[in-house]
Amino acid sequence: MRMQFAFTEDGRRADGQAEFTITYVGRINRKAAEADARRRFEEWASLRSPLARRWSSNQVVVS
């Protein structure tokens, strides 16, 4: 199973172009994945370094 969530820089969910994406691979509950994706986005958004944001803008979670 594969789920992907994407967010614009202002925190809105995105279907196309996004600044932050996270992909879940494996067996995971959709509601739990959505909550985790939001938490990870908030952590990403709080990074001050543009370089750190760039390197962590695409995440993959394997469960």
C-alpha positions in Angstrom: 0.0 0.0 0.0 1.2 3.5 -0.8 -0.2 6.9 0.4 1.2 10.3 -0.4 0.5 13.7 1.1 1.7 17.0 -0.2 1.5 20.5 1.3 2.1 24.0 0.1 4.4 26.3 2.1 1.4 27.8 3.9 0.2 24.4 5.1 -2.6 23.7 2.6 -2.9 20.2 1.1 -1.8 20.1 -2.5 -2.7 17.8 -5.4 0.0 19.1 -7.8 3.1 21.2 -7.1 4.0 21.2 -3.4 6.9 22.4 -1.2 6.7 19.3 1.1 5.7 15.8 0.3 5.6 12.6 2.3 5.0 9.1 1.1 4.0 6.2 3.2 4.8 2.7 2.0 3.5 -0.4 3.7 0.5 -1.1 5.9 -0.6 2.0 7.7 -3.9 3.5 8.8 -4.9 6.5 6.7 -6.1 8.6 9.6 -2.8 7.9 11.5 -0.8 8.7 8.3 -2.7 12.0 7.9 -1.9 13.0 11.5 1.7 12.0 11.1 2.1 13.9 7.8 0.6 17.1 9.4 3.0 16.7 12.4 6.0 16.2 10.1 5.0 19.2 7.9 4.8 21.4 11.1 8.3 20.3 12.0 9.5 21.0 8.5 7.9 24.4 8.4 9.6 25.4 11.6 13.1 24.8 10.1 14.9 28.1 9.6 17.6 26.9 7.2 16.6 26.9 3.6 19.1 24.1 3.0 17.6 22.0 5.7 14.2 22.5 4.3 15.3 21.6 0.8 16.9 18.3 2.0 13.9 17.3 4.1 11.2 18.4 1.7 10.6 14.9 0.3 10.2 12.2 2.9 9.4 8.5 2.7 8.1 6.4 5.6 8.3 2.6 5.4 6.3 0.6 7.8 
